[in-house]
Amino acid sequence: MSLRLYIRPAALAESPQAEGGAVRLAGGMAWASRFALIVRDGARVISREVVSDVAGALARLPVELHADGAAQWDALRSPRQPLTLPLKDGGSRVIRMDSPQIMGILNMTPDSFSDAGQFLDRPDVAREHAADMLQAGAAIIDVGGESTRPNAPAVWEGDEIKRIIPAVEHLAAMGAAISLDTRRLAVMEAGLNAGAQIVNDVSALRHDPRALPYVAHSGAPVCLMHAPGDDADLHSNGVYADVVLDVFDWLREHRDRALAAGIPAEKILLDPGVGFGKTLAENLALMNALPLYHALGCPLLVGASRKRMIGALSGEAPAHKRLGGSVALALKMMEAGVQIIRVHDVPETVQAMHVWRGMRDAALTDFSQIVD
């Protein structure tokens, strides 16, 4: 038998005063009062039990699952360390992981599915847009020079560098936290040298075998995203026995690969890859299962802004008319305790976050209606 265990938060709570008590997930703003312990043999689920006493339930499982179960349970309850990012002036910027952080998207591409060509040939407009996102409350700006939409053509690394470096240099001069949305080693090198601090790789450092040791040596945090396909098409081969658990296993494997290369757990971000090689039903399943991925012990970075699933659920609304759905998905991520939420529409998402946080803070502190 090849047994694998998954501890999935099954009942989120708005405060630790939930019936039976509640556990704070990953030291953030999400709480859970019940958990599903799922055991798979290969691809087949052989048991599923919903419990409040996780430690007691783990003791009843086969002995070969105890170590992994204990590690997942610790990971679910342990706070995530902040990201400390170096700035060009010698200082640093700290991104806390105990509350949601908004990552603003800056696409320096001619063919993005959402904002194609708005900024590529208009550097002043791109700079103004980046400044507006920072002023609106974006903690990080994610700069990309290659579209990763389905059927997008590949980009030569020289063109990708030419597209992103001016934006990165400008943002670095502003003292911003900057993420590089790239899978190419040469772009990582050029971008980090220009002042970026985070690598956001949709291929999870698979595109170039030299990227993994390079990122480990650089000391930069890295986001590893799930995509089922290969370099030719990251959206291909999306066949799953259970998309939620299969993505968990895939992320665990690539997390362990990064750890073995010397990247510390606190510098590994994980992204389940909403919209990459998944059907509408599979994307919805991932969104509903986001709290599970805290058991991997790394901060979560999730992007669903303006994606196809929103159009599919709203009368085929085009990408530029998916604001409401994007904010709804962002709120779902906040409820799940996702640490970094990647969006196009920063002011609206930040406003929604402030209202969500106000309601959550009130739920955590106002006990006037509770009767002993």
C-alpha positions as CSV (number, residue, x, y, z in Angstrom):
1,M,0.0,0.0,0.0
2,S,1.1,3.6,-0.7
3,L,-0.9,5.5,2.0
4,R,-1.1,9.3,2.0
5,L,-2.8,11.5,4.6
6,Y,-4.5,14.9,4.1
7,I,-5.8,17.1,7.0
8,R,-8.5,19.4,5.4
9,P,-10.1,22.1,7.5
10,A,-13.8,21.1,7.2
11,A,-15.6,23.9,9.1
12,L,-14.2,27.4,9.1
13,A,-15.1,29.6,12.1
14,E,-15.2,33.4,12.5
15,S,-13.6,33.3,15.9
16,P,-11.9,31.0,18.4
17,Q,-15.2,31.0,20.4
18,A,-16.7,28.5,17.9
19,E,-18.4,25.5,19.3
20,G,-15.7,23.2,20.7
21,G,-13.0,25.8,20.2
22,A,-11.3,26.7,17.0
23,V,-7.7,26.5,15.6
24,R,-6.1,29.5,14.0
25,L,-4.8,28.4,10.6
26,A,-1.2,29.3,9.8
27,G,-1.2,32.1,12.3
28,G,-3.4,34.2,10.1
29,M,-7.0,35.4,10.1
30,A,-8.8,32.0,9.4
31,W,-10.1,29.7,12.0
32,A,-11.3,26.1,11.8
33,S,-13.3,24.0,14.3
34,R,-13.5,20.7,12.5
35,F,-11.1,18.8,10.2
36,A,-11.5,16.0,7.7
37,L,-8.8,13.4,7.9
38,I,-8.5,11.8,4.5
39,V,-6.4,8.7,3.6
40,R,-5.6,7.7,0.1
41,D,-4.1,4.5,-1.2
42,G,-2.6,5.7,-4.5
43,A,-5.4,7.6,-6.2
44,R,-8.2,5.9,-4.2
45,V,-9.6,7.5,-1.0
46,I,-10.0,4.7,1.5
47,S,-11.1,6.6,4.6
48,R,-12.6,10.0,5.5
49,E,-13.3,11.1,9.0
50,V,-14.5,14.5,10.2
51,V,-13.2,15.3,13.7
52,S,-12.6,18.1,16.2
53,D,-9.8,16.2,18.1
54,V,-7.2,15.9,15.5
55,A,-4.5,14.6,17.8
56,G,-6.7,11.8,19.0
57,A,-7.7,10.9,15.5
58,L,-4.1,10.8,14.3
59,A,-3.4,8.3,17.0
60,R,-5.9,5.9,15.5
61,L,-4.3,6.0,12.0
62,P,-1.8,3.5,10.7
63,V,1.6,4.1,12.2
64,E,3.2,4.9,8.8
65,L,1.0,8.1,8.7
66,H,1.9,9.4,12.1
67,A,4.9,11.5,11.2
68,D,3.3,13.1,8.2
69,G,0.1,13.7,10.1
70,A,2.0,15.4,13.0
71,A,3.9,17.6,10.5
72,Q,0.7,18.6,8.7
73,W,-1.1,19.4,12.0
74,D,1.9,21.5,13.2
75,A,1.9,23.3,9.8
76,L,-1.8,24.1,10.0
77,R,-1.4,25.8,13.4
78,S,2.1,27.4,13.0
79,P,2.4,31.1,11.9
80,R,4.1,31.9,8.7
81,Q,7.3,34.0,8.9
82,P,7.2,37.5,7.3
83,L,9.1,38.0,4.0
84,T,12.0,40.4,4.5
85,L,12.9,41.9,1.1
86,P,16.1,43.9,0.4
87,L,15.8,47.4,-1.2
88,K,18.2,49.0,-3.6
89,D,19.0,51.7,-1.0
90,G,20.2,49.1,1.4
91,G,17.1,49.0,3.5
92,S,14.5,46.4,3.6
93,R,10.7,45.9,3.3
94,V,8.8,43.5,5.5
95,I,5.7,41.7,4.1
96,R,3.7,40.2,7.0
97,M,2.1,36.9,6.6
98,D,-0.4,37.1,9.4
99,S,-3.0,39.0,7.3
100,P,-3.9,39.1,3.6
101,Q,-1.5,41.0,1.3
102,I,-2.6,42.3,-2.1
103,M,-0.2,41.7,-5.1
104,G,-0.9,44.0,-8.0
105,I,-0.4,42.7,-11.6
106,L,1.6,44.7,-14.1
107,N,1.5,43.0,-17.4
108,M,4.2,44.3,-19.8
109,T,2.9,42.2,-22.7
110,P,1.1,42.7,-26.0
111,D,-1.2,39.6,-25.6
112,S,-2.3,39.2,-21.9
113,F,-5.9,37.9,-21.7
114,S,-7.0,40.8,-19.6
115,D,-5.0,44.1,-20.2
116,A,-3.1,43.3,-23.4
117,G,-0.9,46.1,-24.7
118,Q,-2.0,48.8,-22.3
119,F,1.4,49.3,-20.8
120,L,4.1,47.6,-23.1
121,D,4.6,50.6,-25.4
122,R,3.5,53.3,-22.9
123,P,6.1,53.3,-20.1
124,D,4.6,56.5,-18.6
125,V,1.2,54.8,-18.3
126,A,2.7,51.7,-16.9
127,R,4.6,53.7,-14.2
128,E,1.5,55.7,-13.3
129,H,-0.5,52.4,-13.0
130,A,2.1,50.9,-10.8
131,A,2.2,54.0,-8.6
132,D,-1.6,53.9,-8.4
133,M,-1.6,50.3,-7.3
134,L,1.0,51.0,-4.6
135,Q,-0.9,54.0,-3.4
136,A,-4.1,52.0,-3.3
137,G,-2.5,49.5,-0.9
138,A,-0.8,46.8,-3.0
139,A,2.0,45.3,-0.9
140,I,3.8,43.8,-3.9
141,I,3.8,44.5,-7.7
142,D,4.1,41.4,-9.9
143,V,5.8,42.3,-13.2
144,G,5.4,40.0,-16.1
145,G,6.7,40.0,-19.7
146,E,5.1,36.8,-21.1
147,S,1.4,35.9,-21.3
148,T,0.6,32.5,-19.8
149,R,-3.0,32.3,-21.1
150,P,-3.9,29.2,-23.1
151,N,-2.3,29.0,-26.5
152,A,-0.1,32.1,-25.9
153,P,3.1,32.1,-28.0
154,A,6.4,31.6,-26.4
155,V,8.6,34.7,-25.8
156,W,12.3,35.0,-26.4
157,E,14.1,35.8,-23.1
158,G,15.7,38.9,-24.6
159,D,12.3,40.3,-25.5
160,E,11.0,39.4,-22.0
161,I,13.9,41.2,-20.4
162,K,13.5,44.3,-22.6
163,R,9.8,44.4,-21.6
164,I,10.2,44.2,-17.8
165,I,13.5,45.7,-16.8
166,P,12.5,49.4,-17.1
167,A,9.4,48.8,-15.0
168,V,11.4,46.9,-12.4
169,E,14.1,49.6,-12.2
170,H,11.4,52.3,-11.8
171,L,9.6,50.3,-9.1
172,A,12.9,49.6,-7.3
173,A,13.7,53.3,-7.2
174,M,10.3,53.8,-5.5
175,G,11.2,51.3,-2.8
176,A,8.5,48.9,-3.9
177,A,8.3,45.1,-3.2
178,I,8.6,43.5,-6.7
179,S,7.9,40.1,-7.9
180,L,9.0,38.7,-11.3
181,D,6.4,36.7,-13.1
182,T,8.8,34.6,-15.2
183,R,10.0,31.0,-15.8
184,R,13.3,31.9,-17.6
185,L,16.6,32.0,-15.8
186,A,18.0,34.9,-17.7
187,V,15.0,37.0,-16.8
188,M,15.3,36.0,-13.2
189,E,18.9,37.1,-13.1
190,A,18.3,40.4,-14.9
191,G,15.2,41.2,-12.8
192,L,16.8,40.4,-9.4
193,N,19.8,42.5,-10.4
194,A,17.5,45.4,-11.4
195,G,15.9,45.4,-7.9
196,A,13.2,42.8,-7.9
197,Q,13.1,40.5,-4.8
198,I,10.7,37.6,-5.5
199,V,10.5,35.0,-8.3
200,N,7.0,34.0,-9.3
201,D,7.4,31.0,-11.6
202,V,4.3,29.4,-13.2
203,S,6.5,26.3,-14.1
204,A,7.6,25.8,-10.4
205,L,11.3,26.1,-11.5
206,R,10.8,23.2,-14.1
207,H,11.4,25.3,-17.2
208,D,15.1,25.6,-16.8
209,P,17.1,23.0,-14.7
210,R,19.5,25.8,-13.7
211,A,16.8,27.9,-12.2
212,L,16.4,25.9,-9.0
213,P,20.0,26.1,-7.9
214,Y,20.2,29.7,-9.0
215,V,17.1,30.8,-6.9
216,A,18.5,28.8,-3.9
217,H,21.8,30.6,-4.2
218,S,20.1,34.0,-4.7
219,G,18.2,33.8,-1.4
220,A,15.1,35.2,-3.1
221,P,11.7,34.0,-2.1
222,V,10.0,31.9,-4.8
223,C,6.4,31.0,-5.7
224,L,5.9,27.5,-7.1
225,M,2.7,27.2,-9.0
226,H,0.9,24.1,-10.0
227,A,0.4,23.6,-13.8
228,P,-0.2,20.1,-15.2
229,G,1.5,20.6,-18.5
230,D,5.1,21.0,-19.7
231,D,7.0,23.8,-21.3
232,A,5.1,23.5,-24.6
233,D,1.7,24.0,-22.9
234,L,1.3,24.5,-19.2
235,H,-2.4,24.0,-19.5
236,S,-2.2,20.5,-21.0
237,N,-2.5,17.1,-19.3
238,G,-5.1,18.3,-16.8
239,V,-6.3,14.8,-15.8
240,Y,-7.0,14.3,-12.1
241,A,-8.2,11.4,-9.9
242,D,-9.1,14.1,-7.3
243,V,-8.0,17.6,-8.3
244,V,-7.8,18.9,-4.7
245,L,-5.6,16.1,-3.4
246,D,-3.6,15.7,-6.6
247,V,-2.6,19.3,-6.6
248,F,-1.7,18.9,-2.9
249,D,0.6,16.0,-3.7
250,W,2.1,17.9,-6.6
251,L,2.8,21.0,-4.5
252,R,4.2,18.8,-1.7
253,E,6.6,17.2,-4.2
254,H,7.9,20.5,-5.6
255,R,8.1,22.1,-2.2
256,D,10.3,19.1,-1.1
257,R,12.4,19.6,-4.3
258,A,13.0,23.2,-3.4
259,L,13.8,22.4,0.2
260,A,16.3,19.8,-0.9
261,A,18.0,22.4,-3.1
262,G,18.4,24.7,0.0
263,I,15.5,27.1,-0.2
264,P,14.1,27.6,3.3
265,A,10.4,26.8,3.8
266,E,9.7,30.4,4.8
267,K,10.9,31.5,1.4
268,I,8.7,29.1,-0.5
269,L,5.3,30.3,-1.6
270,L,2.8,27.8,-3.1
271,D,0.1,28.5,-5.7
272,P,-2.5,25.8,-6.6
273,G,-2.7,27.3,-10.1
274,V,-6.4,28.3,-10.4
275,G,-7.2,28.3,-14.2
276,F,-4.2,26.3,-15.3
277,G,-5.3,23.0,-16.8
278,K,-8.5,22.8,-14.8
279,T,-12.2,22.7,-15.7
280,L,-14.7,25.1,-14.1
281,A,-15.7,22.4,-11.6
282,E,-12.1,21.7,-10.7
283,N,-11.3,25.4,-10.2
284,L,-14.3,25.7,-7.9
285,A,-13.2,22.6,-6.0
286,L,-9.7,24.2,-5.5
287,M,-11.2,27.5,-4.3
288,N,-13.4,25.6,-1.7
289,A,-10.4,23.6,-0.5
290,L,-7.8,26.4,-0.1
291,P,-7.5,25.9,3.7
292,L,-6.1,22.4,3.1
293,Y,-3.0,23.8,1.5
294,H,-1.9,25.5,4.8
295,A,-0.9,21.9,5.8
296,L,2.0,22.2,3.5
297,G,3.6,24.7,5.8
298,C,4.3,27.5,3.3
299,P,2.6,30.8,2.6
300,L,-0.1,30.6,-0.1
301,L,-0.2,32.9,-3.2
302,V,-3.4,32.6,-5.2
303,G,-4.5,34.5,-8.4
304,A,-8.0,34.1,-9.8
305,S,-8.5,37.7,-10.9
306,R,-10.5,38.1,-14.1
307,K,-10.0,34.5,-15.0
308,R,-12.2,32.4,-17.3
309,M,-14.1,30.8,-14.5
310,I,-15.7,34.1,-13.7
311,G,-16.9,34.5,-17.2
312,A,-18.3,31.0,-17.2
313,L,-20.3,31.7,-14.1
314,S,-21.6,35.1,-15.2
315,G,-23.0,34.9,-18.7
316,E,-19.7,34.8,-20.5
317,A,-18.7,38.2,-19.2
318,P,-15.5,39.4,-21.0
319,A,-12.3,39.8,-19.0
320,H,-12.7,43.6,-18.5
321,K,-16.1,43.1,-16.9
322,R,-15.2,40.5,-14.3
323,L,-14.5,42.9,-11.4
324,G,-17.4,41.7,-9.2
325,G,-16.4,38.0,-9.6
326,S,-12.8,38.8,-9.0
327,V,-13.6,40.6,-5.7
328,A,-15.8,37.7,-4.7
329,L,-13.0,35.2,-5.2
330,A,-10.6,37.5,-3.3
331,L,-12.9,37.5,-0.4
332,K,-13.1,33.7,-0.5
333,M,-9.3,33.7,-0.3
334,M,-9.3,36.0,2.7
335,E,-11.8,33.7,4.5
336,A,-9.4,30.8,3.7
337,G,-6.4,32.6,5.2
338,V,-4.5,33.0,1.9
339,Q,-1.5,35.2,2.6
340,I,-1.0,36.8,-0.9
341,I,-3.8,37.6,-3.3
342,R,-2.8,38.4,-6.9
343,V,-5.2,40.9,-8.6
344,H,-5.6,43.3,-11.4
345,D,-8.1,45.6,-9.6
346,V,-6.1,46.7,-6.5
347,P,-8.3,49.6,-5.2
348,E,-11.5,47.6,-5.2
349,T,-9.9,44.5,-3.7
350,V,-8.1,46.6,-1.0
351,Q,-11.4,48.3,-0.1
352,A,-13.1,44.9,0.1
353,M,-10.3,43.7,2.3
354,H,-10.7,46.6,4.7
355,V,-14.4,45.9,5.1
356,W,-13.8,42.2,5.5
357,R,-11.1,42.8,8.1
358,G,-13.4,45.2,10.0
359,M,-16.1,42.6,10.2
360,R,-13.6,39.9,11.2
361,D,-12.1,42.1,13.9
362,A,-15.5,42.8,15.3
363,A,-16.3,39.1,15.4
364,L,-13.1,38.4,17.3
365,T,-13.6,41.1,19.9
366,D,-17.3,41.7,20.5
367,F,-18.7,39.1,22.8
368,S,-21.7,41.1,24.1
369,Q,-24.2,38.8,22.6
370,I,-22.6,35.6,23.9
371,V,-24.3,34.0,26.8
372,D,-22.3,31.6,29.0
